[in-house]
Amino acid sequence: MTALTLFDNGHHRNILLEDFSEDSVVQSSQHLIIDGTDAMILDPGGHRFYRQVMSATMSALKGGKLTHIFLSHQDPDVASALNGWLTTTEATAWASVLWTRFMPHFGMDRFVAQRLKGIPDEGMRLMLGQCELCILPAHFLHSPGNFHVYDPVSRILYSGDLGASPGAQAREVADFAAHVPQLEAFHRRYMASRKAAQAWVRMVRTLHVEVMAPQHGAVFRGPALVAEFLAWCEETDCGVDLIADTYRVPAK
């Protein structure tokens, strides 16, 4: 699938890059937020598609520069190619303070390690060009150190693994009820608890969200679809809500 422009007002652009995934690996999306000549890539991915994603990024920048790399959490499909991004650009990488000492195990060169910065648990504000992005806490959804990004210009919420539909063929959700089966198994297994999801939903409802863009699968475009997801999310048992009966000594 080719790149998809989610927002463009002539100065500020939000781009979902081409999907380079293959059947043998989990589908993973890479997003760009571009404000003027400055850009941030979100969850740039692993080694397997690094060259393709880098090439697509440079093409989309049209002479601009990558200034920030955002890592929602520590998974390999998010961050394992981080060293390549840091050595070929001058960007600063941002990840939870919980993971800044773990990510060097992906093979980070010492001379770029100082450009990996920790996000405090409560989140932060981050300037991209003239735009102030909001880095939102989303802990335990699914990682214990987890963050999302809200862009107030495009009103896009980048929700990481929350709202993900790995394997979805469409790039945008057309009908929420029909889409639920593509959400259920992933959310029930990978999200920690409904309590964590409910806290996140309360926070997100204070924002004006026009689009919700997960790291895997289809994008939710329009406040109505976003609202449907929020309602489903706060009522869906997951993780520890379901796990009590799974702790058993395996049968012989």
C-alpha positions in Angstrom: 0.0 0.0 0.0 1.2 3.5 -0.8 1.6 6.4 1.6 -1.6 8.0 2.9 -1.8 11.7 3.8 -4.0 12.0 6.9 -3.7 15.8 7.1 -2.2 18.7 5.1 -2.8 22.4 5.6 0.2 23.5 3.5 2.5 23.9 6.6 1.7 20.9 8.7 1.4 17.4 7.4 0.7 14.0 8.8 1.6 11.0 6.7 1.1 7.3 7.1 4.0 5.7 5.2 3.8 2.9 2.7 3.2 -0.5 4.3 6.4 -2.6 3.8 5.2 -5.5 6.0 5.3 -9.2 4.9 3.3 -12.1 6.0 6.1 -13.6 8.1 6.2 -10.5 10.5 3.5 -8.5 12.4 2.3 -5.6 10.3 3.6 -2.3 11.7 2.9 1.2 10.6 5.2 4.2 10.6 3.8 7.7 10.8 5.4 11.1 10.1 4.4 14.5 11.6 5.9 17.3 9.6 5.7 21.0 10.7 7.4 23.3 8.3 10.9 21.8 7.7 11.0 19.8 10.9 9.7 16.2 11.3 9.2 13.4 13.7 8.8 9.7 12.9 6.8 7.6 15.3 7.8 4.0 16.0 10.2 3.7 13.1 10.4 -0.1 13.3 13.0 -2.9 13.1 16.0 -3.8 11.0 14.1 -5.7 8.3 12.4 -2.7 6.7 14.8 0.0 7.9 16.2 0.9 4.5 12.7 1.1 2.9 11.3 3.2 5.8 14.3 5.5 5.8 14.0 6.1 2.0 10.2 6.7 2.2 10.8 9.2 5.1 13.5 11.2 3.3 11.2 11.3 0.2 8.3 12.6 2.2 10.4 15.3 4.0 11.1 17.0 0.6 14.3 18.6 1.9 13.2 19.0 5.4 15.0 17.4 8.4 14.1 14.7 10.9 14.4 16.3 14.3 12.6 13.8 16.6 12.2 10.0 16.8 9.3 8.9 19.1 9.2 5.4 20.6 5.9 4.5 22.2 7.5 1.6 24.0 10.4 -0.9 23.8 9.2 -3.7 21.4 11.4 -4.7 18.5 8.8 -3.7 15.9 9.0 -0.2 17.4 12.6 0.4 18.2 15.1 -2.3 17.1 16.5 -0.2 14.2 17.0 2.9 16.5 20.8 2.8 16.1 20.4 3.2 12.3 18.1 6.2 12.7 20.4 7.9 15.2 23.6 7.3 13.1 22.2 8.5 9.8 20.3 11.6 11.2 20.8 14.2 13.9 17.4 13.5 15.4 16.7 13.2 19.1 15.0 9.9 20.2 12.4 9.9 22.9 11.2 6.9 25.0 10.0 6.1 28.5 12.6 6.5 31.2 11.9 2.9 31.9 13.5 1.8 28.6 16.4 4.1 28.0 18.8 1.6 29.6 17.3 -1.4 27.8 17.2 0.0 24.3 21.0 0.0 23.9 20.8 -3.8 23.9 19.4 -3.4 20.3 23.0 -2.4 19.4 23.2 1.3 20.0 26.6 2.9 19.3 28.0 4.8 22.3 28.5 8.0 20.3 24.8 8.4 19.7 23.5 7.1 23.0 23.3 10.6 24.5 20.6 11.4 21.9 18.1 8.9 23.5 16.1 10.9 26.0 13.8 9.7 28.7 10.1 10.7 28.9 8.9 11.1 32.5 6.0 9.0 33.6 3.6 11.9 33.6 4.3 12.7 29.9 5.5 16.0 28.5 5.1 18.7 25.8 7.5 18.6 22.8 8.0 21.3 20.2 8.1 20.2 16.6 8.7 23.2 14.5 6.0 25.7 15.6 3.7 22.9 16.9 3.6 21.8 20.5 2.9 18.0 20.6 1.4 16.4 23.7 3.1 13.2 24.8 0.4 11.3 26.8 0.9 8.5 29.4 -0.6 5.2 28.3 1.1 2.9 30.7 0.2 -0.8 30.7 -1.5 -0.4 27.3 0.4 -2.6 26.8 3.9 -1.8 28.0 4.5 -0.7 31.6 6.3 2.3 30.2 4.1 3.4 27.3 3.2 6.8 25.6 1.0 8.1 22.9 1.2 11.4 20.9 -1.6 13.9 20.4 -1.1 16.5 17.6 -3.3 19.5 18.3 -2.9 20.9 14.8 -4.2 17.9 12.9 -6.1 16.6 16.0 -4.7 13.1 15.4 -4.1 10.8 18.3 -1.3 8.3 17.7 -2.3 5.5 19.9 0.4 2.9 19.5 -0.8 -0.6 20.1 -4.2 0.6 21.5 -6.8 0.3 18.7 -4.4 -2.0 16.8 -5.8 -4.5 14.3 -2.9 -6.5 13.1 -3.6 -8.1 9.7 -6.4 -5.6 8.7 -6.5 -5.2 5.0 -8.0 -1.7 4.9 -6.0 1.3 5.9 -9.1 3.0 7.4 -12.0 1.6 9.4 -15.3 1.8 7.5 -17.7 0.3 10.0 -16.8 -0.1 13.7 -19.1 -3.1 14.4 -17.6 -5.0 11.5 -14.1 -4.0 12.7 -14.5 -5.3 16.3 -13.5 -8.9 15.5 -10.1 -7.6 14.3 -9.6 -5.8 17.6 -10.8 -8.3 20.1 -8.1 -11.1 20.3 -5.2 -8.6 20.3 -6.7 -6.3 22.9 -7.8 -9.1 25.3 -4.3 -10.6 25.2 -1.9 -7.7 24.9 -3.6 -4.9 27.0 -3.1 -5.2 30.8 -6.5 -4.4 32.3 -9.8 -2.7 31.8 -8.9 -0.4 34.7 -5.9 1.0 32.7 -8.0 1.3 29.6 -10.7 3.2 31.5 -8.1 5.7 32.8 -6.8 6.3 29.3 -10.3 6.8 27.9 -11.1 9.4 30.6 -8.0 11.3 29.5 -8.6 11.1 25.8 -12.2 12.4 26.1 -10.7 15.7 27.3 -9.1 16.1 23.9 -10.6 16.9 20.5 -9.7 13.9 18.4 -10.5 13.8 14.7 -8.4 10.7 13.9 -7.0 7.9 15.9 -4.0 6.2 14.3 -2.7 3.0 15.8 0.7 1.4 15.1 -0.9 -1.7 13.5 -3.8 -1.9 11.1 -6.5 0.5 10.2 -6.9 4.2 11.1 -10.1 5.5 12.8 -11.1 8.7 10.9 -13.8 10.9 12.3 -15.0 11.7 15.9 -17.9 9.2 15.6 -15.6 6.2 15.0 -13.2 7.4 17.6 -16.1 7.6 20.1 -17.2 4.1 19.2 -13.7 2.8 19.9 -13.5 4.6 23.3 -16.9 3.2 24.4 -15.8 -0.3 23.3 -12.4 0.0 25.0 -13.6 1.0 28.4 -16.1 -1.9 28.5 -13.8 -4.7 27.2 -12.1 -7.0 29.7 -8.5 -7.7 28.9 -5.2 -8.9 30.4 -5.5 -9.5 34.2 -9.3 -9.3 34.0 -9.2 -12.6 32.1 -6.1 -14.4 33.3 -7.1 -15.9 36.7 -8.0 -19.3 35.2 -4.9 -19.6 33.1 -2.4 -20.2 36.0 -2.3 -23.9 36.2 0.5 -26.5 36.3 0.5 -28.0 32.8 -1.0 -31.5 32.6 1.3 -34.4 32.0 
